[in-house]
Amino acid sequence: MSLPDTVRVKLSSEAAEYVSITPVVVREMPLRELIEQMLGVTGKDESRIQDLLLRGALVSGASRFRWTGWQTDSESIRALLATFPDPDPARPFAPALCMRAVLRGSQYPVGIPHAIGSRQKLVARLFRRPTFWDHLMQIACSGEPRYLDYSYRERADVYQLSLSVPQLQRLREAARLMGYSVLETQIRTAPVDSLELYTARG
């Protein structure tokens, strides 16, 4: 069976609470968008994609997708998957394309989107001081971020940098520039040993 342009999908939340009642939303979803959700779970595994389309169910993050399943041919799936990016380990880290950073350690990850990391307190804005994000990118470029993979869920190449004690200390000191007190506290106190960097394809 040929691939449709859109799929009628029932979308609901897979909340973790003991009792959770969430509304089911029905929408016409572009097939490419649905496949992209699958890629975040399966990667470019042709047979697993076919199996999911036939099953008509997918859980991705906190969302559950359901639709009327159908049989697909391998050639159509292969052609569609070829239009999605592949991991590229030779791709150098580009700070100008970095859209999100995640601090990793022994406990919870601390996510920092570019827009939030670039926001400053009023005094810092008045004196045009470097932002927390400026310091973060300088730290990233002072090391050698290692290419990990391409994230279909994030639509980004993922790099990792192990942080030295001086780099971590600089990161914690730069947290004072943050415009968000809760995030500033997390950066100052969370056990951190590495930095994940998500860059868009330029």
TIVO-2410 file (N, C-alpha, C; in nm, 3 decimals):
# residues 202
REC num residu      c1      c2      c3 atome chaine
REC   1      M   0.085  -0.119   0.000     N      A
REC   1      M   0.000   0.000   0.000    CA      A
REC   1      M   0.089   0.125   0.000     C      A
REC   2      S   0.056   0.223  -0.082     N      A
REC   2      S   0.135   0.346  -0.090    CA      A
REC   2      S   0.116   0.428   0.037     C      A
REC   3      L   0.209   0.517   0.063     N      A
REC   3      L   0.205   0.596   0.185    CA      A
REC   3      L   0.113   0.717   0.168     C      A
REC   4      P   0.026   0.743   0.265     N      A
REC   4      P  -0.062   0.860   0.258    CA      A
REC   4      P   0.016   0.986   0.296     C      A
REC   5      D  -0.038   1.102   0.261     N      A
REC   5      D   0.025   1.228   0.301    CA      A
REC   5      D   0.000   1.258   0.448     C      A
REC   6      T  -0.120   1.225   0.497     N      A
REC   6      T  -0.156   1.249   0.636    CA      A
REC   6      T  -0.218   1.124   0.697     C      A
REC   7      V  -0.216   1.119   0.830     N      A
REC   7      V  -0.274   1.007   0.904    CA      A
REC   7      V  -0.364   1.065   1.014     C      A
REC   8      R  -0.483   1.008   1.028     N      A
REC   8      R  -0.575   1.052   1.134    CA      A
REC   8      R  -0.528   0.989   1.265     C      A
REC   9      V  -0.479   1.072   1.356     N      A
REC   9      V  -0.414   1.024   1.478    CA      A
REC   9      V  -0.491   1.069   1.601     C      A
REC  10      K  -0.506   0.978   1.698     N      A
REC  10      K  -0.559   1.012   1.829    CA      A
REC  10      K  -0.439   1.033   1.921     C      A
REC  11      L  -0.430   1.152   1.978     N      A
REC  11      L  -0.315   1.190   2.058    CA      A
REC  11      L  -0.357   1.213   2.203     C      A
REC  12      S  -0.289   1.146   2.295     N      A
REC  12      S  -0.319   1.163   2.437    CA      A
REC  12      S  -0.188   1.165   2.516     C      A
REC  13      S  -0.199   1.202   2.643     N      A
REC  13      S  -0.081   1.213   2.728    CA      A
REC  13      S  -0.062   1.087   2.810     C      A
REC  14      E   0.064   1.044   2.821     N      A
REC  14      E   0.099   0.930   2.907    CA      A
REC  14      E   0.155   0.986   3.038     C      A
REC  15      A   0.072   1.054   3.115     N      A
REC  15      A   0.118   1.116   3.239    CA      A
REC  15      A   0.153   1.008   3.341     C      A
REC  16      A   0.249   1.040   3.427     N      A
REC  16      A   0.299   0.941   3.522    CA      A
REC  16      A   0.224   0.941   3.655     C      A
REC  17      E   0.130   1.033   3.675     N      A
REC  17      E   0.059   1.041   3.803    CA      A
REC  17      E  -0.024   0.915   3.828     C      A
REC  18      Y  -0.061   0.895   3.955     N      A
REC  18      Y  -0.138   0.776   3.992    CA      A
REC  18      Y  -0.272   0.773   3.919     C      A
REC  19      V  -0.343   0.887   3.919     N      A
REC  19      V  -0.468   0.898   3.845    CA      A
REC  19      V  -0.457   1.020   3.754     C      A
REC  20      S  -0.474   0.997   3.626     N      A
REC  20      S  -0.462   1.109   3.532    CA      A
REC  20      S  -0.562   1.091   3.420     C      A
REC  21      I  -0.648   1.190   3.404     N      A
REC  21      I  -0.745   1.187   3.296    CA      A
REC  21      I  -0.710   1.300   3.200     C      A
REC  22      T  -0.669   1.265   3.082     N      A
REC  22      T  -0.630   1.367   2.985    CA      A
REC  22      T  -0.718   1.354   2.860     C      A
REC  23      P  -0.752   1.465   2.799     N      A
REC  23      P  -0.837   1.460   2.680    CA      A
REC  23      P  -0.762   1.397   2.562     C      A
REC  24      V  -0.838   1.330   2.477     N      A
REC  24      V  -0.781   1.273   2.355    CA      A
REC  24      V  -0.807   1.372   2.242     C      A
REC  25      V  -0.701   1.408   2.174     N      A
REC  25      V  -0.711   1.502   2.062    CA      A
REC  25      V  -0.699   1.422   1.933     C      A
REC  26      V  -0.790   1.447   1.839     N      A
REC  26      V  -0.784   1.382   1.708    CA      A
REC  26      V  -0.740   1.484   1.605     C      A
REC  27      R  -0.636   1.452   1.531     N      A
REC  27      R  -0.587   1.547   1.430    CA      A
REC  27      R  -0.535   1.473   1.307     C      A
REC  28      E  -0.541   1.543   1.195     N      A
REC  28      E  -0.480   1.492   1.073    CA      A
REC  28      E  -0.331   1.528   1.080     C      A
REC  29      M  -0.247   1.427   1.096     N      A
REC  29      M  -0.106   1.449   1.118    CA      A
REC  29      M  -0.028   1.415   0.991     C      A
REC  30      P   0.059   1.504   0.943     N      A
REC  30      P   0.141   1.469   0.827    CA      A
REC  30      P   0.220   1.341   0.856     C      A
REC  31      L   0.223   1.251   0.761     N      A
REC  31      L   0.293   1.124   0.781    CA      A
REC  31      L   0.439   1.147   0.818     C      A
REC  32      R   0.501   1.246   0.756     N      A
REC  32      R   0.641   1.273   0.785    CA      A
REC  32      R   0.661   1.307   0.934     C      A
REC  33      E   0.568   1.382   0.990     N      A
REC  33      E   0.577   1.418   1.132    CA      A
REC  33      E   0.562   1.295   1.221     C      A
REC  34      L   0.471   1.206   1.183     N      A
REC  34      L   0.452   1.082   1.259    CA      A
REC  34      L   0.577   0.995   1.251     C      A
REC  35      I   0.632   0.983   1.131     N      A
REC  35      I   0.754   0.903   1.114    CA      A
REC  35      I   0.869   0.962   1.196     C      A
REC  36      E   0.875   1.094   1.203     N      A
REC  36      E   0.981   1.160   1.280    CA      A
REC  36      E   0.969   1.125   1.428     C      A
REC  37      Q   0.845   1.114   1.477     N      A
REC  37      Q   0.825   1.071   1.615    CA      A
REC  37      Q   0.877   0.928   1.633     C      A
REC  38      M   0.855   0.844   1.535     N      A
REC  38      M   0.902   0.704   1.542    CA      A
REC  38      M   1.054   0.698   1.541     C      A
REC  39      L   1.116   0.782   1.458     N      A
REC  39      L   1.261   0.779   1.446    CA      A
REC  39      L   1.329   0.809   1.579     C      A
REC  40      G   1.263   0.892   1.661     N      A
REC  40      G   1.318   0.921   1.793    CA      A
REC  40      G   1.324   0.798   1.881     C      A
REC  41      V   1.245   0.695   1.848     N      A
REC  41      V   1.241   0.571   1.925    CA      A
REC  41      V   1.320   0.460   1.856     C      A
REC  42      T   1.305   0.450   1.724     N      A
REC  42      T   1.359   0.335   1.650    CA      A
REC  42      T   1.487   0.364   1.573     C      A
REC  43      G   1.517   0.494   1.545     N      A
REC  43      G   1.622   0.523   1.449    CA      A
REC  43      G   1.574   0.480   1.311     C      A
REC  44      K   1.664   0.474   1.216     N      A
REC  44      K   1.624   0.438   1.079    CA      A
REC  44      K   1.619   0.286   1.060     C      A
REC  45      D   1.533   0.224   1.140     N      A
REC  45      D   1.512   0.080   1.132    CA      A
REC  45      D   1.385   0.055   1.051     C      A
REC  46      E   1.404   0.020   0.927     N      A
REC  46      E   1.292   0.006   0.832    CA      A
REC  46      E   1.185  -0.091   0.882     C      A
REC  47      S   1.227  -0.207   0.932     N      A
REC  47      S   1.130  -0.309   0.974    CA      A
REC  47      S   1.052  -0.265   1.097     C      A
REC  48      R   1.116  -0.195   1.189     N      A
REC  48      R   1.046  -0.148   1.308    CA      A
REC  48      R   0.945  -0.038   1.273     C      A
REC  49      I   0.983   0.048   1.177     N      A
REC  49      I   0.889   0.151   1.131    CA      A
REC  49      I   0.766   0.084   1.068     C      A
REC  50      Q   0.788  -0.014   0.984     N      A
REC  50      Q   0.675  -0.087   0.922    CA      A
REC  50      Q   0.587  -0.151   1.027     C      A
REC  51      D   0.650  -0.210   1.130     N      A
REC  51      D   0.575  -0.277   1.235    CA      A
REC  51      D   0.489  -0.177   1.312     C      A
REC  52      L   0.544  -0.060   1.341     N      A
REC  52      L   0.468   0.042   1.414    CA      A
REC  52      L   0.350   0.094   1.332     C      A
REC  53      L   0.373   0.116   1.201     N      A
REC  53      L   0.264   0.163   1.115    CA      A
REC  53      L   0.151   0.061   1.109     C      A
REC  54      L   0.187  -0.067   1.109     N      A
REC  54      L   0.087  -0.172   1.105    CA      A
REC  54      L   0.014  -0.184   1.239     C      A
REC  55      R   0.088  -0.170   1.348     N      A
REC  55      R   0.030  -0.180   1.481    CA      A
REC  55      R  -0.063  -0.064   1.513     C      A
REC  56      G  -0.027   0.055   1.464     N      A
REC  56      G  -0.110   0.173   1.486    CA      A
REC  56      G  -0.100   0.232   1.625     C      A
REC  57      A   0.016   0.218   1.687     N      A
REC  57      A   0.035   0.274   1.821    CA      A
REC  57      A   0.181   0.308   1.844     C      A
REC  58      L   0.202   0.420   1.912     N      A
REC  58      L   0.338   0.465   1.944    CA      A
REC  58      L   0.334   0.548   2.071     C      A
REC  59      V   0.428   0.523   2.161     N      A
REC  59      V   0.448   0.608   2.278    CA      A
REC  59      V   0.583   0.676   2.260     C      A
REC  60      S   0.580   0.810   2.257     N      A
REC  60      S   0.702   0.888   2.239    CA      A
REC  60      S   0.706   0.996   2.346     C      A
REC  61      G   0.801   0.987   2.438     N      A
REC  61      G   0.804   1.079   2.549    CA      A
REC  61      G   0.679   1.063   2.633     C      A
REC  62      A   0.607   1.172   2.656     N      A
REC  62      A   0.485   1.167   2.736    CA      A
REC  62      A   0.359   1.157   2.649     C      A
REC  63      S   0.376   1.133   2.520     N      A
REC  63      S   0.261   1.131   2.429    CA      A
REC  63      S   0.235   0.991   2.373     C      A
REC  64      R   0.109   0.959   2.362     N      A
REC  64      R   0.066   0.832   2.299    CA      A
REC  64      R  -0.006   0.866   2.170     C      A
REC  65      F   0.035   0.801   2.060     N      A
REC  65      F  -0.027   0.819   1.929    CA      A
REC  65      F  -0.097   0.689   1.890     C      A
REC  66      R  -0.221   0.701   1.841     N      A
REC  66      R  -0.295   0.583   1.793    CA      A
REC  66      R  -0.361   0.616   1.659     C      A
REC  67      W  -0.360   0.519   1.570     N      A
REC  67      W  -0.421   0.538   1.440    CA      A
REC  67      W  -0.460   0.400   1.385     C      A
REC  68      T  -0.535   0.399   1.277     N      A
REC  68      T  -0.571   0.273   1.212    CA      A
REC  68      T  -0.451   0.224   1.132     C      A
REC  69      G  -0.395   0.111   1.175     N      A
REC  69      G  -0.273   0.061   1.114    CA      A
REC  69      G  -0.294   0.008   0.973     C      A
REC  70      W  -0.187   0.005   0.896     N      A
REC  70      W  -0.194  -0.049   0.761    CA      A
REC  70      W  -0.058  -0.106   0.720     C      A
REC  71      Q  -0.063  -0.197   0.626     N      A
REC  71      Q   0.058  -0.261   0.574    CA      A
REC  71      Q   0.126  -0.169   0.474     C      A
REC  72      T   0.257  -0.155   0.484     N      A
REC  72      T   0.333  -0.071   0.391    CA      A
REC  72      T   0.436  -0.155   0.319     C      A
REC  73      D   0.480  -0.106   0.203     N      A
REC  73      D   0.585  -0.179   0.131    CA      A
REC  73      D   0.721  -0.120   0.166     C      A
REC  74      S   0.821  -0.204   0.166     N      A
REC  74      S   0.955  -0.166   0.209    CA      A
REC  74      S   1.014  -0.055   0.124     C      A
REC  75      E   0.987  -0.057  -0.004     N      A
REC  75      E   1.045   0.042  -0.095    CA      A
REC  75      E   0.998   0.184  -0.061     C      A
REC  76      S   0.870   0.198  -0.030     N      A
REC  76      S   0.816   0.331   0.004    CA      A
REC  76      S   0.875   0.382   0.134     C      A
REC  77      I   0.886   0.293   0.233     N      A
REC  77      I   0.944   0.331   0.362    CA      A
REC  77      I   1.090   0.370   0.344     C      A
REC  78      R   1.163   0.292   0.266     N      A
REC  78      R   1.305   0.319   0.243    CA      A
REC  78      R   1.325   0.455   0.177     C      A
REC  79      A   1.239   0.486   0.080     N      A
REC  79      A   1.250   0.614   0.010    CA      A
REC  79      A   1.220   0.731   0.104     C      A
REC  80      L   1.121   0.714   0.192     N      A
REC  80      L   1.087   0.821   0.287    CA      A
REC  80      L   1.198   0.840   0.389     C      A
REC  81      L   1.253   0.730   0.441     N      A
REC  81      L   1.359   0.741   0.542    CA      A
REC  81      L   1.484   0.807   0.486     C      A
REC  82      A   1.506   0.791   0.355     N      A
REC  82      A   1.623   0.852   0.292    CA      A
REC  82      A   1.617   1.004   0.293     C      A
REC  83      T   1.498   1.061   0.313     N      A
REC  83      T   1.484   1.207   0.314    CA      A
REC  83      T   1.516   1.268   0.451     C      A
REC  84      F   1.536   1.184   0.553     N      A
REC  84      F   1.571   1.232   0.686    CA      A
REC  84      F   1.722   1.232   0.703     C      A
REC  85      P   1.775   1.322   0.786     N      A
REC  85      P   1.920   1.329   0.806    CA      A
REC  85      P   1.977   1.200   0.865     C      A
REC  86      D   2.105   1.178   0.842     N      A
REC  86      D   2.178   1.068   0.903    CA      A
REC  86      D   2.279   1.125   1.001     C      A
REC  87      P   2.321   1.047   1.101     N      A
REC  87      P   2.430   1.092   1.188    CA      A
REC  87      P   2.554   1.123   1.104     C      A
REC  88      D   2.632   1.222   1.147     N      A
REC  88      D   2.751   1.264   1.073    CA      A
REC  88      D   2.865   1.291   1.171     C      A
REC  89      P   2.938   1.186   1.213     N      A
REC  89      P   3.045   1.202   1.312    CA      A
REC  89      P   3.155   1.298   1.268     C      A
REC  90      A   3.169   1.322   1.138     N      A
REC  90      A   3.273   1.413   1.090    CA      A
REC  90      A   3.232   1.560   1.104     C      A
REC  91      R   3.108   1.583   1.142     N      A
REC  91      R   3.057   1.720   1.151    CA      A
REC  91      R   3.114   1.789   1.275     C      A
REC  92      P   3.187   1.901   1.259     N      A
REC  92      P   3.243   1.969   1.375    CA      A
REC  92      P   3.136   2.044   1.454     C      A
REC  93      F   3.162   2.062   1.582     N      A
REC  93      F   3.069   2.136   1.667    CA      A
REC  93      F   3.067   2.283   1.623     C      A
REC  94      A   2.946   2.338   1.604     N      A
REC  94      A   2.930   2.478   1.562    CA      A
REC  94      A   2.853   2.553   1.669     C      A
REC  95      P   2.920   2.634   1.751     N      A
REC  95      P   2.852   2.703   1.861    CA      A
REC  95      P   2.739   2.794   1.814     C      A
REC  96      A   2.751   2.853   1.695     N      A
REC  96      A   2.647   2.943   1.646    CA      A
REC  96      A   2.516   2.869   1.618     C      A
REC  97      L   2.524   2.736   1.600     N      A
REC  97      L   2.404   2.656   1.570    CA      A
REC  97      L   2.351   2.584   1.693     C      A
REC  98      C   2.417   2.603   1.807     N      A
REC  98      C   2.376   2.532   1.929    CA      A
REC  98      C   2.247   2.592   1.982     C      A
REC  99      M   2.147   2.508   2.000     N      A
REC  99      M   2.016   2.559   2.042    CA      A
REC  99      M   1.976   2.513   2.182     C      A
REC 100      R   2.050   2.415   2.237     N      A
REC 100      R   2.017   2.368   2.372    CA      A
REC 100      R   2.138   2.298   2.431     C      A
REC 101      A   2.153   2.312   2.561     N      A
REC 101      A   2.259   2.241   2.633    CA      A
REC 101      A   2.195   2.168   2.750     C      A
REC 102      V   2.253   2.055   2.787     N      A
REC 102      V   2.205   1.978   2.902    CA      A
REC 102      V   2.324   1.943   2.990     C      A
REC 103      L   2.316   1.981   3.118     N      A
REC 103      L   2.420   1.944   3.213    CA      A
REC 103      L   2.385   1.807   3.269     C      A
REC 104      R   2.480   1.714   3.260     N      A
REC 104      R   2.457   1.577   3.305    CA      A
REC 104      R   2.546   1.544   3.423     C      A
REC 105      G   2.492   1.463   3.515     N      A
REC 105      G   2.569   1.420   3.629    CA      A
REC 105      G   2.507   1.297   3.691     C      A
REC 106      S   2.528   1.280   3.821     N      A
REC 106      S   2.479   1.160   3.889    CA      A
REC 106      S   2.331   1.168   3.924     C      A
REC 107      Q   2.272   1.286   3.914     N      A
REC 107      Q   2.131   1.299   3.947    CA      A
REC 107      Q   2.051   1.344   3.824     C      A
REC 108      Y   1.970   1.446   3.839     N      A
REC 108      Y   1.881   1.490   3.732    CA      A
REC 108      Y   1.956   1.576   3.630     C      A
REC 109      P   1.919   1.569   3.502     N      A
REC 109      P   1.980   1.658   3.402    CA      A
REC 109      P   1.924   1.798   3.415     C      A
REC 110      V   2.004   1.897   3.378     N      A
REC 110      V   1.962   2.037   3.380    CA      A
REC 110      V   1.964   2.089   3.236     C      A
REC 111      G   1.845   2.110   3.179     N      A
REC 111      G   1.835   2.156   3.041    CA      A
REC 111      G   1.836   2.308   3.033     C      A
REC 112      I   1.911   2.361   2.936     N      A
REC 112      I   1.923   2.505   2.919    CA      A
REC 112      I   1.903   2.541   2.772     C      A
REC 113      P   1.783   2.583   2.732     N      A
REC 113      P   1.763   2.630   2.594    CA      A
REC 113      P   1.841   2.758   2.569     C      A
REC 114      H   1.878   2.781   2.444     N      A
REC 114      H   1.955   2.899   2.406    CA      A
REC 114      H   1.886   3.029   2.451     C      A
REC 115      A   1.755   3.037   2.430     N      A
REC 115      A   1.682   3.161   2.463    CA      A
REC 115      A   1.689   3.192   2.613     C      A
REC 116      I   1.688   3.089   2.696     N      A
REC 116      I   1.694   3.110   2.841    CA      A
REC 116      I   1.837   3.138   2.885     C      A
REC 117      G   1.933   3.064   2.829     N      A
REC 117      G   2.072   3.085   2.866    CA      A
REC 117      G   2.125   3.221   2.824     C      A
REC 118      S   2.060   3.282   2.724     N      A
REC 118      S   2.103   3.413   2.674    CA      A
REC 118      S   2.036   3.529   2.746     C      A
REC 119      R   1.936   3.497   2.828     N      A
REC 119      R   1.865   3.603   2.898    CA      A
REC 119      R   1.945   3.648   3.020     C      A
REC 120      Q   1.952   3.778   3.043     N      A
REC 120      Q   2.031   3.834   3.151    CA      A
REC 120      Q   1.946   3.907   3.253     C      A
REC 121      K   2.006   3.926   3.369     N      A
REC 121      K   1.946   4.018   3.466    CA      A
REC 121      K   1.960   4.161   3.414     C      A
REC 122      L   1.877   4.250   3.464     N      A
REC 122      L   1.870   4.387   3.413    CA      A
REC 122      L   2.006   4.458   3.418     C      A
REC 123      V   2.077   4.447   3.529     N      A
REC 123      V   2.207   4.515   3.542    CA      A
REC 123      V   2.304   4.468   3.435     C      A
REC 124      A   2.308   4.337   3.412     N      A
REC 124      A   2.398   4.282   3.311    CA      A
REC 124      A   2.363   4.333   3.172     C      A
REC 125      R   2.230   4.347   3.145     N      A
REC 125      R   2.188   4.398   3.014    CA      A
REC 125      R   2.230   4.543   2.996     C      A
REC 126      L   2.218   4.621   3.103     N      A
REC 126      L   2.254   4.763   3.094    CA      A
REC 126      L   2.402   4.782   3.062     C      A
REC 127      F   2.487   4.697   3.119     N      A
REC 127      F   2.631   4.709   3.097    CA      A
REC 127      F   2.681   4.619   2.984     C      A
REC 128      R   2.587   4.555   2.915     N      A
REC 128      R   2.618   4.470   2.800    CA      A
REC 128      R   2.727   4.366   2.833     C      A
REC 129      R   2.709   4.301   2.943     N      A
REC 129      R   2.804   4.198   2.984    CA      A
REC 129      R   2.777   4.069   2.907     C      A
REC 130      P   2.878   3.982   2.899     N      A
REC 130      P   2.855   3.852   2.834    CA      A
REC 130      P   2.745   3.775   2.907     C      A
REC 131      T   2.668   3.700   2.834     N      A
REC 131      T   2.561   3.621   2.893    CA      A
REC 131      T   2.615   3.488   2.945     C      A
REC 132      F   2.531   3.419   3.021     N      A
REC 132      F   2.567   3.284   3.064    CA      A
REC 132      F   2.595   3.197   2.942     C      A
REC 133      W   2.512   3.214   2.837     N      A
REC 133      W   2.529   3.133   2.716    CA      A
REC 133      W   2.664   3.161   2.650     C      A
REC 134      D   2.709   3.286   2.652     N      A
REC 134      D   2.841   3.319   2.597    CA      A
REC 134      D   2.950   3.239   2.669     C      A
REC 135      H   2.943   3.237   2.801     N      A
REC 135      H   3.042   3.161   2.880    CA      A
REC 135      H   3.031   3.011   2.850     C      A
REC 136      L   2.908   2.964   2.837     N      A
REC 136      L   2.886   2.822   2.810    CA      A
REC 136      L   2.949   2.780   2.678     C      A
REC 137      M   2.931   2.862   2.574     N      A
REC 137      M   2.988   2.831   2.444    CA      A
REC 137      M   3.141   2.841   2.446     C      A
REC 138      Q   3.195   2.935   2.523     N      A
REC 138      Q   3.340   2.945   2.535    CA      A
REC 138      Q   3.398   2.822   2.603     C      A
REC 139      I   3.328   2.773   2.704     N      A
REC 139      I   3.370   2.649   2.771    CA      A
REC 139      I   3.365   2.532   2.674     C      A
REC 140      A   3.255   2.524   2.598     N      A
REC 140      A   3.241   2.414   2.501    CA      A
REC 140      A   3.354   2.417   2.397     C      A
REC 141      C   3.388   2.536   2.350     N      A
REC 141      C   3.491   2.549   2.246    CA      A
REC 141      C   3.632   2.534   2.302     C      A
REC 142      S   3.647   2.548   2.434     N      A
REC 142      S   3.780   2.531   2.493    CA      A
REC 142      S   3.817   2.384   2.504     C      A
REC 143      G   3.718   2.297   2.492     N      A
REC 143      G   3.743   2.153   2.492    CA      A
REC 143      G   3.723   2.098   2.353     C      A
REC 144      E   3.700   1.969   2.346     N      A
REC 144      E   3.675   1.903   2.217    CA      A
REC 144      E   3.546   1.822   2.229     C      A
REC 145      P   3.431   1.886   2.206     N      A
REC 145      P   3.304   1.811   2.215    CA      A
REC 145      P   3.305   1.690   2.122     C      A
REC 146      R   3.266   1.576   2.175     N      A
REC 146      R   3.265   1.450   2.099    CA      A
REC 146      R   3.127   1.428   2.038     C      A
REC 147      Y   3.125   1.393   1.911     N      A
REC 147      Y   2.998   1.369   1.842    CA      A
REC 147      Y   2.936   1.240   1.896     C      A
REC 148      L   2.807   1.248   1.933     N      A
REC 148      L   2.737   1.131   1.983    CA      A
REC 148      L   2.644   1.070   1.879     C      A
REC 149      D   2.552   1.153   1.827     N      A
REC 149      D   2.450   1.098   1.738    CA      A
REC 149      D   2.366   1.213   1.682     C      A
REC 150      Y   2.275   1.177   1.593     N      A
REC 150      Y   2.174   1.272   1.548    CA      A
REC 150      Y   2.045   1.238   1.621     C      A
REC 151      S   1.982   1.339   1.684     N      A
REC 151      S   1.857   1.318   1.755    CA      A
REC 151      S   1.740   1.361   1.666     C      A
REC 152      Y   1.658   1.265   1.625     N      A
REC 152      Y   1.541   1.298   1.544    CA      A
REC 152      Y   1.437   1.371   1.628     C      A
REC 153      R   1.431   1.338   1.756     N      A
REC 153      R   1.334   1.404   1.844    CA      A
REC 153      R   1.367   1.552   1.860     C      A
REC 154      E   1.498   1.583   1.869     N      A
REC 154      E   1.541   1.721   1.887    CA      A
REC 154      E   1.571   1.790   1.753     C      A
REC 155      R   1.578   1.711   1.646     N      A
REC 155      R   1.617   1.763   1.514    CA      A
REC 155      R   1.754   1.830   1.524     C      A
REC 156      A   1.847   1.759   1.583     N      A
REC 156      A   1.977   1.820   1.611    CA      A
REC 156      A   2.087   1.713   1.620     C      A
REC 157      D   2.210   1.756   1.588     N      A
REC 157      D   2.327   1.674   1.615    CA      A
REC 157      D   2.364   1.691   1.762     C      A
REC 158      V   2.404   1.582   1.826     N      A
REC 158      V   2.432   1.583   1.969    CA      A
REC 158      V   2.581   1.561   1.994     C      A
REC 159      Y   2.638   1.648   2.078     N      A
REC 159      Y   2.779   1.639   2.115    CA      A
REC 159      Y   2.789   1.628   2.267     C      A
REC 160      Q   2.901   1.574   2.313     N      A
REC 160      Q   2.923   1.562   2.457    CA      A
REC 160      Q   3.062   1.610   2.493     C      A
REC 161      L   3.071   1.681   2.605     N      A
REC 161      L   3.199   1.730   2.654    CA      A
REC 161      L   3.211   1.696   2.802     C      A
REC 162      S   3.316   1.622   2.838     N      A
REC 162      S   3.343   1.597   2.980    CA      A
REC 162      S   3.403   1.724   3.039     C      A
REC 163      L   3.351   1.768   3.152     N      A
REC 163      L   3.393   1.895   3.211    CA      A
REC 163      L   3.505   1.875   3.313     C      A
REC 164      S   3.609   1.955   3.298     N      A
REC 164      S   3.717   1.955   3.396    CA      A
REC 164      S   3.672   2.036   3.518     C      A
REC 165      V   3.746   2.027   3.626     N      A
REC 165      V   3.712   2.104   3.747    CA      A
REC 165      V   3.712   2.255   3.718     C      A
REC 166      P   3.814   2.310   3.649     N      A
REC 166      P   3.810   2.454   3.618    CA      A
REC 166      P   3.693   2.492   3.528     C      A
REC 167      Q   3.658   2.408   3.431     N      A
REC 167      Q   3.545   2.438   3.344    CA      A
REC 167      Q   3.415   2.441   3.423     C      A
REC 168      L   3.399   2.343   3.513     N      A
REC 168      L   3.277   2.338   3.594    CA      A
REC 168      L   3.270   2.457   3.688     C      A
REC 169      Q   3.384   2.495   3.743     N      A
REC 169      Q   3.386   2.611   3.832    CA      A
REC 169      Q   3.346   2.738   3.757     C      A
REC 170      R   3.395   2.754   3.637     N      A
REC 170      R   3.359   2.871   3.557    CA      A
REC 170      R   3.210   2.871   3.524     C      A
REC 171      L   3.158   2.752   3.496     N      A
REC 171      L   3.015   2.739   3.465    CA      A
REC 171      L   2.930   2.781   3.585     C      A
REC 172      R   2.969   2.736   3.702     N      A
REC 172      R   2.893   2.770   3.823    CA      A
REC 172      R   2.902   2.921   3.852     C      A
REC 173      E   3.017   2.979   3.830     N      A
REC 173      E   3.032   3.123   3.853    CA      A
REC 173      E   2.949   3.204   3.754     C      A
REC 174      A   2.942   3.155   3.629     N      A
REC 174      A   2.865   3.226   3.526    CA      A
REC 174      A   2.715   3.218   3.551     C      A
REC 175      A   2.673   3.123   3.635     N      A
REC 175      A   2.530   3.105   3.662    CA      A
REC 175      A   2.467   3.230   3.722     C      A
REC 176      R   2.549   3.316   3.786     N      A
REC 176      R   2.496   3.438   3.847    CA      A
REC 176      R   2.438   3.532   3.742     C      A
REC 177      L   2.475   3.511   3.614     N      A
REC 177      L   2.426   3.596   3.506    CA      A
REC 177      L   2.286   3.556   3.458     C      A
REC 178      M   2.240   3.439   3.505     N      A
REC 178      M   2.111   3.388   3.460    CA      A
REC 178      M   1.998   3.478   3.506     C      A
REC 179      G   1.895   3.489   3.421     N      A
REC 179      G   1.776   3.565   3.458    CA      A
REC 179      G   1.671   3.480   3.527     C      A
REC 180      Y   1.704   3.353   3.558     N      A
REC 180      Y   1.609   3.261   3.622    CA      A
REC 180      Y   1.675   3.206   3.748     C      A
REC 181      S   1.622   3.242   3.865     N      A
REC 181      S   1.685   3.205   3.991    CA      A
REC 181      S   1.686   3.055   4.017     C      A
REC 182      V   1.577   2.986   3.979     N      A
REC 182      V   1.571   2.841   4.002    CA      A
REC 182      V   1.678   2.771   3.920     C      A
REC 183      L   1.690   2.808   3.794     N      A
REC 183      L   1.790   2.747   3.707    CA      A
REC 183      L   1.931   2.783   3.754     C      A
REC 184      E   1.949   2.905   3.800     N      A
REC 184      E   2.080   2.946   3.854    CA      A
REC 184      E   2.120   2.855   3.969     C      A
REC 185      T   2.025   2.828   4.060     N      A
REC 185      T   2.052   2.741   4.175    CA      A
REC 185      T   2.086   2.600   4.131     C      A
REC 186      Q   2.014   2.549   4.031     N      A
REC 186      Q   2.042   2.414   3.981    CA      A
REC 186      Q   2.182   2.405   3.922     C      A
REC 187      I   2.221   2.505   3.846     N      A
REC 187      I   2.354   2.505   3.783    CA      A
REC 187      I   2.462   2.512   3.891     C      A
REC 188      R   2.437   2.586   3.996     N      A
REC 188      R   2.537   2.603   4.103    CA      A
REC 188      R   2.551   2.478   4.189     C      A
REC 189      T   2.443   2.401   4.205     N      A
REC 189      T   2.443   2.294   4.305    CA      A
REC 189      T   2.433   2.152   4.250     C      A
REC 190      A   2.382   2.134   4.129     N      A
REC 190      A   2.362   1.998   4.077    CA      A
REC 190      A   2.496   1.929   4.051     C      A
REC 191      P   2.507   1.800   4.086     N      A
REC 191      P   2.629   1.725   4.052    CA      A
REC 191      P   2.640   1.714   3.900     C      A
REC 192      V   2.746   1.769   3.843     N      A
REC 192      V   2.761   1.774   3.697    CA      A
REC 192      V   2.901   1.724   3.659     C      A
REC 193      D   2.907   1.640   3.556     N      A
REC 193      D   3.038   1.597   3.508    CA      A
REC 193      D   3.053   1.610   3.357     C      A
REC 194      S   2.942   1.636   3.287     N      A
REC 194      S   2.952   1.649   3.141    CA      A
REC 194      S   2.845   1.743   3.087     C      A
REC 195      L   2.865   1.782   2.965     N      A
REC 195      L   2.779   1.878   2.897    CA      A
REC 195      L   2.735   1.818   2.765     C      A
REC 196      E   2.604   1.815   2.740     N      A
REC 196      E   2.551   1.772   2.610    CA      A
REC 196      E   2.508   1.896   2.533     C      A
REC 197      L   2.540   1.899   2.405     N      A
REC 197      L   2.514   2.015   2.321    CA      A
REC 197      L   2.434   1.972   2.198     C      A
REC 198      Y   2.325   2.042   2.172     N      A
REC 198      Y   2.237   2.008   2.061    CA      A
REC 198      Y   2.246   2.120   1.956     C      A
REC 199      T   2.291   2.085   1.836     N      A
REC 199      T   2.307   2.186   1.731    CA      A
REC 199      T   2.219   2.154   1.611     C      A
REC 200      A   2.156   2.258   1.560     N      A
REC 200      A   2.072   2.243   1.441    CA      A
REC 200      A   2.159   2.221   1.318     C      A
REC 201      R   2.104   2.161   1.216     N      A
REC 201      R   2.177   2.146   1.089    CA      A
REC 201      R   2.176   2.278   1.016     C      A
REC 202      G   2.292   2.333   0.985     N      A
REC 202      G   2.299   2.460   0.916    CA      A
REC 202      G   2.285   2.443   0.766     C      A
***
